[in-house]
Amino acid sequence: MAKILISAFEPFGGESVNASANLLEQLQQQKLDNHQLVPLLLPVEGFSAPEKLLQAWQATRPDYLLMLGEAGGRAHITPERIAVNLDDFPIEDNAGNQPRDKPVVAGAAAAYFSTLPVREMVQQMQAAGVPAELSNSAGLYVCNRVFYCAMHYLHSRGATTRAGFMHLPWLPEQVANKPAGTASMEAPLQLKGILAAIAALT
């Protein structure tokens, strides 16, 4: 049975919910035959969130690390291909931090690629009828910072854990007061997508 450490984020940017946190809660109610899920809710704080994630990794030593986040405005679930060594927060995080034009880890690699089977994950989600596509940018906010820190940590230690990040669209209730046509995806469809993506891991 493969162990999957799966993380999500608390609300941020004035939102009262976060699609990734909502999905994490749903996942904890699922029974999966071939996977043991270890849930972890992270604060949207660029400096404490990576530390909490890596502490959880050290405690669990999972086979897979799947980090979830929210990308408002996207219409698809998007596995991320790459984490880049750059902080350029467009807004403050929940702790009031807003680094601009700073490396995530000084002197480290410019980028790390996901070690998850991202194309297969997209194909599985699409086959299940869930809008999904690959993304080549995890942004330059907390999501990318956590993604980069995790990949740098695992790479520097020669860890065998396969890891990567996946962004989710806003939920319909999050776009109620946003401009008409703003993309969203209902929670049951997001759950269907994540279950299909998890099935692609092993």
C-alpha positions as a Markdown table, in Angstrom:
| # | Residue | x | y | z |
|---|---|---|---|---|
| 1 | Met | 0.0 | 0.0 | 0.0 |
| 2 | Ala | 1.5 | 3.3 | -1.1 |
| 3 | Lys | 1.6 | 6.1 | 1.4 |
| 4 | Ile | 0.7 | 9.6 | 0.1 |
| 5 | Leu | 1.3 | 12.7 | 2.1 |
| 6 | Ile | -1.2 | 15.2 | 0.6 |
| 7 | Ser | -1.1 | 18.8 | 1.6 |
| 8 | Ala | -3.6 | 21.7 | 1.1 |
| 9 | Phe | -3.8 | 25.4 | 2.1 |
| 10 | Glu | -6.0 | 27.5 | 4.3 |
| 11 | Pro | -8.0 | 30.4 | 2.8 |
| 12 | Phe | -6.1 | 33.5 | 1.7 |
| 13 | Gly | -6.5 | 36.7 | -0.2 |
| 14 | Gly | -9.8 | 37.6 | 1.4 |
| 15 | Glu | -11.5 | 34.3 | 0.6 |
| 16 | Ser | -13.4 | 32.4 | 3.3 |
| 17 | Val | -12.7 | 29.0 | 1.8 |
| 18 | Asn | -9.8 | 27.4 | -0.1 |
| 19 | Ala | -10.7 | 24.7 | -2.8 |
| 20 | Ser | -7.7 | 22.7 | -1.8 |
| 21 | Ala | -8.6 | 22.6 | 1.9 |
| 22 | Asn | -12.2 | 21.6 | 0.9 |
| 23 | Leu | -10.9 | 18.8 | -1.2 |
| 24 | Leu | -8.5 | 17.6 | 1.5 |
| 25 | Glu | -11.5 | 17.3 | 3.9 |
| 26 | Gln | -13.4 | 15.3 | 1.3 |
| 27 | Leu | -10.5 | 13.0 | 0.7 |
| 28 | Gln | -10.4 | 12.1 | 4.4 |
| 29 | Gln | -13.9 | 10.6 | 4.0 |
| 30 | Gln | -12.8 | 8.3 | 1.1 |
| 31 | Lys | -11.7 | 4.7 | 1.5 |
| 32 | Leu | -8.9 | 3.9 | -1.0 |
| 33 | Asp | -7.9 | 0.3 | -1.4 |
| 34 | Asn | -4.3 | 0.8 | -2.6 |
| 35 | His | -3.3 | 4.0 | -0.9 |
| 36 | Gln | -2.8 | 5.4 | 2.6 |
| 37 | Leu | -3.5 | 9.1 | 2.6 |
| 38 | Val | -1.8 | 11.3 | 5.2 |
| 39 | Pro | -3.6 | 14.7 | 5.2 |
| 40 | Leu | -1.8 | 18.0 | 6.0 |
| 41 | Leu | -3.3 | 21.5 | 6.1 |
| 42 | Leu | -0.8 | 24.3 | 5.7 |
| 43 | Pro | -1.0 | 28.0 | 6.5 |
| 44 | Val | -0.6 | 30.4 | 3.6 |
| 45 | Glu | 2.6 | 31.6 | 5.1 |
| 46 | Gly | 5.7 | 31.4 | 2.8 |
| 47 | Phe | 8.2 | 30.8 | 5.5 |
| 48 | Ser | 6.4 | 28.5 | 7.9 |
| 49 | Ala | 4.5 | 26.4 | 5.4 |
| 50 | Pro | 7.5 | 24.7 | 3.9 |
| 51 | Glu | 8.9 | 23.9 | 7.4 |
| 52 | Lys | 5.6 | 22.3 | 8.4 |
| 53 | Leu | 5.5 | 20.3 | 5.2 |
| 54 | Leu | 9.0 | 19.0 | 5.6 |
| 55 | Gln | 8.4 | 18.1 | 9.3 |
| 56 | Ala | 5.5 | 16.0 | 8.1 |
| 57 | Trp | 7.6 | 14.4 | 5.5 |
| 58 | Gln | 10.2 | 13.5 | 8.1 |
| 59 | Ala | 7.6 | 12.0 | 10.4 |
| 60 | Thr | 5.8 | 9.9 | 7.7 |
| 61 | Arg | 8.5 | 9.2 | 5.0 |
| 62 | Pro | 5.8 | 8.8 | 2.3 |
| 63 | Asp | 6.1 | 7.1 | -1.1 |
| 64 | Tyr | 4.4 | 10.1 | -2.7 |
| 65 | Leu | 4.0 | 13.8 | -1.8 |
| 66 | Leu | 1.1 | 15.5 | -3.5 |
| 67 | Met | 0.8 | 19.2 | -2.7 |
| 68 | Leu | -2.5 | 20.9 | -3.6 |
| 69 | Gly | -3.2 | 24.6 | -4.0 |
| 70 | Glu | -5.8 | 26.9 | -5.5 |
| 71 | Ala | -5.4 | 28.9 | -8.7 |
| 72 | Gly | -8.3 | 31.3 | -9.0 |
| 73 | Gly | -9.3 | 31.9 | -12.6 |
| 74 | Arg | -8.2 | 28.6 | -14.0 |
| 75 | Ala | -10.9 | 26.3 | -15.4 |
| 76 | His | -8.9 | 23.1 | -15.2 |
| 77 | Ile | -7.2 | 21.0 | -12.6 |
| 78 | Thr | -3.5 | 21.6 | -13.4 |
| 79 | Pro | -0.6 | 19.4 | -12.3 |
| 80 | Glu | 2.5 | 21.6 | -12.3 |
| 81 | Arg | 5.6 | 20.6 | -14.2 |
| 82 | Ile | 8.1 | 22.9 | -12.6 |
| 83 | Ala | 9.0 | 24.9 | -9.4 |
| 84 | Val | 11.2 | 27.9 | -9.9 |
| 85 | Asn | 13.7 | 29.4 | -7.5 |
| 86 | Leu | 12.0 | 32.8 | -7.2 |
| 87 | Asp | 9.8 | 34.6 | -4.7 |
| 88 | Asp | 7.7 | 37.5 | -6.1 |
| 89 | Phe | 4.6 | 37.5 | -4.0 |
| 90 | Pro | 1.8 | 39.6 | -5.8 |
| 91 | Ile | 0.1 | 40.1 | -2.4 |
| 92 | Glu | 1.1 | 39.6 | 1.3 |
| 93 | Asp | 0.8 | 36.1 | 2.6 |
| 94 | Asn | -1.3 | 35.4 | 5.7 |
| 95 | Ala | 1.6 | 36.4 | 8.0 |
| 96 | Gly | 2.2 | 39.7 | 6.2 |
| 97 | Asn | 5.2 | 38.6 | 4.2 |
| 98 | Gln | 5.7 | 39.8 | 0.6 |
| 99 | Pro | 9.2 | 39.0 | -0.7 |
| 100 | Arg | 9.8 | 40.5 | -4.1 |
| 101 | Asp | 12.5 | 39.3 | -6.6 |
| 102 | Lys | 14.2 | 37.1 | -4.1 |
| 103 | Pro | 15.4 | 33.5 | -4.5 |
| 104 | Val | 13.6 | 30.8 | -2.6 |
| 105 | Val | 16.9 | 29.2 | -1.7 |
| 106 | Ala | 20.0 | 31.3 | -2.4 |
| 107 | Gly | 22.5 | 29.5 | -4.5 |
| 108 | Ala | 20.3 | 26.5 | -5.3 |
| 109 | Ala | 19.1 | 25.2 | -8.6 |
| 110 | Ala | 17.1 | 27.6 | -10.8 |
| 111 | Ala | 14.2 | 25.1 | -11.0 |
| 112 | Tyr | 13.1 | 21.5 | -10.2 |
| 113 | Phe | 10.7 | 19.4 | -12.2 |
| 114 | Ser | 7.9 | 17.4 | -10.6 |
| 115 | Thr | 8.7 | 13.8 | -10.2 |
| 116 | Leu | 5.1 | 12.7 | -10.4 |
| 117 | Pro | 3.7 | 11.2 | -13.6 |
| 118 | Val | 2.0 | 14.5 | -14.5 |
| 119 | Arg | 1.0 | 13.7 | -18.0 |
| 120 | Glu | -0.5 | 10.4 | -16.9 |
| 121 | Met | -2.4 | 12.2 | -14.2 |
| 122 | Val | -3.9 | 14.6 | -16.7 |
| 123 | Gln | -4.8 | 11.7 | -19.0 |
| 124 | Gln | -6.5 | 9.8 | -16.2 |
| 125 | Met | -8.5 | 12.9 | -15.1 |
| 126 | Gln | -9.6 | 13.6 | -18.7 |
| 127 | Ala | -10.6 | 10.0 | -19.2 |
| 128 | Ala | -12.8 | 10.4 | -16.1 |
| 129 | Gly | -14.5 | 13.4 | -17.6 |
| 130 | Val | -12.7 | 16.0 | -15.5 |
| 131 | Pro | -11.2 | 19.1 | -17.2 |
| 132 | Ala | -7.4 | 18.9 | -16.7 |
| 133 | Glu | -4.3 | 20.1 | -18.4 |
| 134 | Leu | -0.6 | 20.5 | -17.7 |
| 135 | Ser | 0.7 | 23.8 | -16.3 |
| 136 | Asn | 4.2 | 25.1 | -16.7 |
| 137 | Ser | 3.9 | 27.8 | -14.0 |
| 138 | Ala | 3.0 | 27.3 | -10.4 |
| 139 | Gly | 3.2 | 31.1 | -10.0 |
| 140 | Leu | 5.6 | 33.0 | -7.7 |
| 141 | Tyr | 3.5 | 32.9 | -4.5 |
| 142 | Val | 3.3 | 30.5 | -1.6 |
| 143 | Cys | 2.4 | 27.5 | -3.7 |
| 144 | Asn | 5.5 | 27.8 | -5.8 |
| 145 | Arg | 7.6 | 28.4 | -2.7 |
| 146 | Val | 6.3 | 25.3 | -0.9 |
| 147 | Phe | 6.7 | 23.3 | -4.1 |
| 148 | Tyr | 10.3 | 24.5 | -4.7 |
| 149 | Cys | 11.4 | 23.9 | -1.0 |
| 150 | Ala | 10.0 | 20.4 | -1.1 |
| 151 | Met | 11.7 | 19.5 | -4.3 |
| 152 | His | 15.0 | 21.0 | -3.2 |
| 153 | Tyr | 14.9 | 19.2 | 0.1 |
| 154 | Leu | 14.1 | 15.8 | -1.4 |
| 155 | His | 16.7 | 16.3 | -4.2 |
| 156 | Ser | 19.5 | 17.3 | -1.8 |
| 157 | Arg | 18.9 | 14.2 | 0.3 |
| 158 | Gly | 18.5 | 11.7 | -2.5 |
| 159 | Ala | 15.0 | 10.9 | -1.2 |
| 160 | Thr | 13.0 | 8.4 | -3.2 |
| 161 | Thr | 9.6 | 10.1 | -2.5 |
| 162 | Arg | 8.0 | 11.2 | -5.8 |
| 163 | Ala | 6.6 | 14.7 | -5.4 |
| 164 | Gly | 4.7 | 17.4 | -7.2 |
| 165 | Phe | 2.1 | 20.1 | -7.0 |
| 166 | Met | -1.4 | 20.4 | -8.4 |
| 167 | His | -3.6 | 23.5 | -8.6 |
| 168 | Leu | -7.4 | 23.5 | -8.4 |
| 169 | Pro | -9.9 | 26.0 | -9.7 |
| 170 | Trp | -12.1 | 28.1 | -7.5 |
| 171 | Leu | -15.3 | 26.5 | -6.2 |
| 172 | Pro | -18.6 | 28.0 | -7.5 |
| 173 | Glu | -19.3 | 29.7 | -4.3 |
| 174 | Gln | -16.0 | 31.6 | -4.5 |
| 175 | Val | -17.0 | 33.2 | -7.8 |
| 176 | Ala | -20.4 | 34.4 | -6.8 |
| 177 | Asn | -19.2 | 38.0 | -6.4 |
| 178 | Lys | -16.6 | 37.9 | -9.2 |
| 179 | Pro | -17.1 | 39.0 | -12.8 |
| 180 | Ala | -19.5 | 36.9 | -14.9 |
| 181 | Gly | -17.8 | 34.0 | -16.6 |
| 182 | Thr | -15.1 | 33.6 | -14.0 |
| 183 | Ala | -14.0 | 30.0 | -14.1 |
| 184 | Ser | -14.8 | 27.5 | -11.3 |
| 185 | Met | -15.3 | 23.8 | -10.7 |
| 186 | Glu | -17.8 | 22.1 | -8.4 |
| 187 | Ala | -16.4 | 20.1 | -5.4 |
| 188 | Pro | -17.6 | 16.7 | -6.6 |
| 189 | Leu | -15.9 | 17.1 | -9.9 |
| 190 | Gln | -12.7 | 18.2 | -8.1 |
| 191 | Leu | -12.9 | 15.1 | -6.0 |
| 192 | Lys | -13.4 | 12.9 | -9.0 |
| 193 | Gly | -10.4 | 14.4 | -10.6 |
| 194 | Ile | -8.1 | 14.0 | -7.6 |
| 195 | Leu | -9.1 | 10.3 | -7.2 |
| 196 | Ala | -8.3 | 9.8 | -10.9 |
| 197 | Ala | -4.9 | 11.5 | -10.5 |
| 198 | Ile | -4.1 | 9.4 | -7.4 |
| 199 | Ala | -4.9 | 6.3 | -9.4 |
| 200 | Ala | -2.2 | 7.3 | -11.9 |
| 201 | Leu | 0.5 | 7.3 | -9.2 |
| 202 | Thr | 0.8 | 3.5 | -8.9 |
